[in-house]
């Protein structure tokens, strides 16, 4: 058996070898948690087998501390059990562009002009 990072892998890929663009979307959702937590390993305290079992039962990681709820909602969309219900990367890109536009501080011209 090939070795791959279980904690980042969609259940259908880890269990049945079904690697698709939608399993990549799942992995991207995991990557988002790493970004928000500044590199913490996903599913802290769980070993690979436990992660697979829990995810199959419907467990999803809770909202990381300090993570905006809207970003966690995006993560949960990426982790839908049915791959067809997961968003496209085009949707994710659009969501993140809108998110960062809405949350970045507005430009304030300086007084030193």
C-alpha positions in Angstrom: 0.0 0.0 0.0 1.1 3.5 -0.9 1.7 5.9 2.0 -0.1 9.2 2.0 -1.1 11.8 4.6 -4.3 10.3 6.0 -5.2 13.4 8.1 -5.3 15.5 4.9 -7.0 12.9 2.7 -10.7 12.7 1.9 -12.4 9.5 3.3 -13.3 8.2 -0.2 -9.7 8.6 -1.3 -8.2 7.1 1.9 -10.6 4.2 2.1 -11.3 3.4 -1.6 -8.6 5.1 -3.6 -11.0 7.5 -5.2 -8.8 10.6 -5.7 -10.6 13.3 -7.6 -10.8 17.1 -7.7 -13.4 16.9 -5.0 -11.0 14.9 -2.7 -8.5 17.7 -3.4 -11.2 20.2 -2.1 -11.4 18.1 1.1 -7.6 18.4 1.5 -7.8 22.2 0.9 -10.3 22.5 3.8 -7.7 20.8 6.0 -5.0 23.2 4.7 -7.2 26.1 5.7 -7.2 24.8 9.3 -3.4 24.7 9.2 -3.3 28.3 8.0 -5.7 29.5 10.7 -3.8 27.6 13.5 -0.4 28.6 12.2 0.7 25.1 11.3 -0.9 22.9 14.0 -1.4 19.3 12.8 -5.0 18.6 12.0 -7.1 16.4 14.3 -4.8 17.0 17.3 -4.5 14.0 19.6 -5.8 11.5 17.1 -3.9 8.8 15.3 -4.6 8.1 11.6 -7.0 5.1 12.2 -9.0 7.1 14.7 -9.3 10.0 12.3 -10.6 7.7 9.6 -13.1 6.1 11.9 -14.3 9.4 13.4 -14.6 11.1 10.0 -16.6 8.2 8.6 -19.0 8.6 11.6 -19.5 12.3 10.7 -16.9 14.0 13.0 -15.5 17.2 11.7 -12.9 19.4 13.4 -14.4 22.2 15.4 -13.9 25.9 14.6 -10.2 26.7 15.5 -9.7 29.3 18.2 -9.7 32.7 16.6 -11.1 31.5 13.3 -14.0 33.5 11.9 -17.2 31.4 11.7 -17.5 32.2 8.0 -14.1 30.5 7.3 -15.1 27.5 9.4 -18.3 27.3 7.3 -16.2 27.1 4.2 -14.1 24.3 5.8 -17.2 22.3 6.6 -18.4 22.7 3.0 -15.1 21.2 1.9 -15.6 18.3 4.3 -19.1 17.2 3.1 -19.4 13.4 3.1 -20.7 13.4 -0.4 -18.0 14.7 -2.7 -20.6 16.1 -5.1 -21.8 18.4 -2.3 -18.3 19.9 -1.9 -17.7 23.3 -3.5 -15.6 23.8 -6.6 -12.2 25.5 -6.4 -13.8 28.3 -8.4 -16.4 28.8 -5.7 -13.6 28.6 -3.0 -11.5 31.2 -4.9 -14.5 33.6 -5.2 -15.4 33.0 -1.5 -11.9 33.8 -0.3 -11.6 36.9 -2.6 -14.8 38.2 -1.2 -13.8 37.3 2.4 -10.5 39.1 2.2 -12.0 42.1 0.5 -14.6 42.4 3.2 -12.1 41.9 6.1 -9.1 43.9 5.0 -8.7 47.3 6.6 -9.7 50.1 4.3 -6.9 52.2 2.8 -6.4 55.4 4.7 -4.2 58.0 3.0 -1.4 59.3 5.2 -1.1 62.9 6.4 2.4 63.1 4.9 1.3 64.1 1.4 
